[in-house]
């Protein structure tokens, strides 16, 4: 549909009388627990802050979920199998798709068209409808449109575009609960964009946590944001990071039970334990996170992202056979997802590292070359590619191919030029080893000083 025709198309839809808003699909996000709403339920009203609000359109409830649900539950009035009943809808307990039999307001019509475009993954149309919403919707609804614009770009896997969108629209999102979700989304987009700007993501999470300390101090949203903050904190203060992530998990279990968000927190706990060298605890936390993902039928990319660190923990503990099996499953899950092909590079690199730790340098070299070939094919310049190149250089070093090893290690250094931290230090250490093998002790010392 051409952009010039979108406004005409929306205007041409007749404004009908109020119609039933029905639940089309539900998926529980809590292990061993049904969703509070069922397919076929007719939603009549919700109560929040002592007010009863009639649900005249699906848009009404979608907006209420974004504005209120992260901070407090909605008490739903509904009709199920023609009988009136009630249900409590809480944040993070279910995915729910709703639709009105017919929308009567321009905002509702536009909103449903936008949802349908997202479901169909018609990304050009979603962008046009987003822009139309920003022209038509006012106040909190306009902020909601900006948030959905960011989450849609993430779903599209346009991570750089997501960061750019949030940058340009940031001043317009002020409602505390919406802004906390907005800042959380910024961190996610930065993390997947490959920019390496983790400090910026960390600052966004800190700001979100501060907002929620006033707006929703005991919420699941704050717990999951604090778990992310703990993951980052553990690099500099392992004790504090550990305490924070364990407090976040406890808050999550209180808020939603064994829900999907808690499963993600266990993954972050695994990272924290790994950073303090508590590998047995790390492996248990990762395994618990994978258990949640399997039980709740997580998307394949989410499962992959949990299996990969579990494989790493198993490798560090010397469980190479299981590590290889888990890493292989992680790569297969990622390949089945909608993630860009370049995202496979660290997964293939992980397989090479397991092979190297087992002493199978030829298999390791094969995996690292696969990662490098994929990097060339996709034009990747990320630190993941640098790690694969450095690892391949290290393998060549072990095989005695010093000149070829130096080429790979120096190319890895060039890719890591922006990073003054541990990754750069590791590669420089490999170069120092190379100079020692050549008998250039003074040059090796100079590299180690660097």
Number of C-alpha atoms within 10 A of each C-alpha: 9 9 15 9 10 16 14 10 12 14 13 9 13 13 13 11 11 15 16 19 26 23 19 15 15 18 18 21 25 22 17 11 13 14 19 17 24 17 16 16 23 25 28 19 19 22 15 15 9 6 8 13 16 14 23 21 28 25 23 18 20 16 15 18 18 19 20 18 20 23 22 18 17 21 16 22 22 22 16 17 10 9 9 13 13 17 14 14 19 20 21 21 23 20 13 17 15 22 21 23 14 19 26 18 18 16 18 19 21 24 22 19 16 23 17 14 17 18 11 11 14 13 17 14 20 22 18 17 23 21 15 17 22 16 10 13 16 12 11 17 20 18 23 25 22 24 23 17 23 25 20 20 20 21 16 18 17 18 23 16 16 24 20 16 17 21 11 9 14 17 9 14 22 14 15 18 21 21 23 27 19 26 25 23 22 27 23 19 26 22 16 16 19 17 15 15 13 14 12 14 22 22 14 20 27 19 15 24 24 15 18 23 13 10 17 19 15 18 21 26 25 27 27 23 24 24 29 28 23 29 24 21 20 23 15 11 14 20 15 13 26 23 14 23 30 19 16 27 26 14 19 27 17 13 20 19 19 19 23 24 24 28 27 25 28 26 28 28 32 30 29 34 26 23 21 17 14 14 20 15 17 27 25 19 25 29 22 21 26 24 16 25 24 14 13 18 15 15 15 20 20 18 22 27 18 26 27 23 26 28 30 26 25 23 23 17 13 14 15 18 15 14 26 21 13 22 27 20 18 27 24 16 18 24 17 13 15 13 17 13 15 20 22 20 24 21 28 24 27 28 27 29 26 27 23 20 14 16 11 14 21 15 17 25 23 16 25 29 19 17 28 23 14 19 23 13 11 13 11 18 17 19 22 24 27 27 27 30 28 29 26 30 30 26 22 21 21 13 12 13 14 17 12 13 24 20 13 20 27 18 14 27 23 13 19 22 10 12 14 9 9 9 17 22 17 14 23 22 18 22 25 23 20 26 19 15 14 12 11 13 15 12 16 22 15 10 17 15 10 11
